[in-house]
Amino acid sequence: MNLVAHLMHKELITNVLAADDKSLKTKSVTGRFPVLETKDGVRVAESLSIAKYLSRDHTSFYGSTPEQSK
C-alpha cells in the first residue's frame, strides 16, 4: 500500500491496531485486513483492492490491454 500511495502521490497515514482492539472488527465488513479508511469514511479492505482504489485516477498504472498495445 505504501508503495502505491507513493507512486500515486497520495498521503497515507498508517495506524496499527492491536489484535484484541474492540474497534478492529468494525473496520472491515469482510473481516479481512488491511483496511483503508478515507477521510470521507470510505473503507476498502484487502491489499489489491486498496491498490486499485489508490490508483483509480491513474489508469496507466494498470497497464495496457491487448487492444491498446497494437
Secondary structure, 3 states (H helix, E strand, C coil): CHHHHHHCCCCCCCCCCCCCCCCHHHHCCCCCCCEEECCCCCEEECHHHHHHHHCCCCHHHHCCCCCCCC
